[in-house]
Amino acid sequence: MIETIPGLTKPEYTIYMALLKLKNASVRDIAKETGFHRTNIYDIMEKLKEKGLVSFYKEGNTNYFKCANPKNLYNYLDEQKAMLDKITPQLSELYKKLKEETEIEIFKGRQGLLSAFKDILRENKPTYAFGVSAKLKEYMPIFREQFIQTVVKQKMPYKLIYTRRITKLPKPMEMKILKKEFVSPMEVHFYGNKTLQIIWEPDMRAILINSKKFTEAYKKHFVFLWKIAKK
């Protein structure tokens, strides 16, 4: 048995199938067949008539309904397709603007920061960071090693500005040093259109901002800091 018909809501489908079965039917007949209230049937009939799927005639004081040729569904769907073809470019433009809006996620605690750092690896894009203080090594030493190994394996360009000197990083990671007073108190990593701001203490928190304009502004700031930082 047919369970659905493209272009019809479930109530419209139920009434349409009842009419196919009954051939000619009054609202009373349809109500008995479907269990729908008479008022709802009239509303649904109007929609089916607009779609060219139902016709009606009158005998005495009673209206009788019957199905139009099922091939009329093609006419209705073709009209809907033509309408969609016309408005889709506008809808796509609105969707594009929506995607460009700023999206913000907040991560808390150790597991939250693990998720945040893993997003950097998933994106696998050139990444830049400043205000780095080696807290990742302090709080998550095992994950830090795994993180660095993955960066190396993926050959992911990664430039970091630390606030103090640490052991040398493997390629393709690059490191420079800049005093704390020249950088944000937060540790900031940015990649693609995303900016990840990390606060290690007193409790671990991270804010992931997905915004092209916001991240481009950070990149300009990073370029300046990279020039004055020392190897």
Phi, psi and omega in degrees: 000142178293129184258342180202158178230124180306135177091353180246141172286168180300314177298320178297318178298317182298315180294317182299315180293325177295320179292323176299322180287317185275340182071288175239132185208146172273170178299324179298317179297318182293320178298319179294322182285322187256337185084005179282151175287147184304318181299317179296323180298316179300317180298316182291322178300320179300320179292320179293324177294319178299329180274000178073025185254352182222140173238166180214160175214167186238133174236113184065236180259008186248133173272134176242141181244152174210158181286139169281174179304125180306338179294344176298340175302323179298317180300315181296314182293326177296321178296319179295321179295317179298321178294318179296319178300327182284320186264345183303318178302321179292318178297320180297322179294319177295320179295321180297317179295322179298318181295336182277349178292154183289131175244136184233133174236144179240131180244140180231145176076180184299313181296324179296316179291326175301316179297319181296314180292327179293333177296325176300316181291322179296319180293323176052052179236160176310131187235145182229148182209145172219164185076017183285128186238017179067020178292330179299320178293324182288315186268331183221065186299320181293314179297323180301316179296318178296321180298312181296318179301320180291320177301315180295314181299320181277357181053047186268113179303130186215111178254128183233137174251111182268158176268351174207156185285139176232182177298152184300140179266147180284155175292147011269022178277140178234146184227140171225164183242137177215136182300150184306323185294346180267352185233169179294148176292346176267152172273127186235127174240139176219145188201139184058235177256016186248144174235126180249115179256127186240131174244116185275325186225147009281340174225151185287125177215151176216143178240120179255117183249120179259096183204120181298313183295316180299314182290322178298325177295319177296322180298319179297320178294320180296317180304317178296313181296321181298326181291325184265349178288158181253147178283000000 
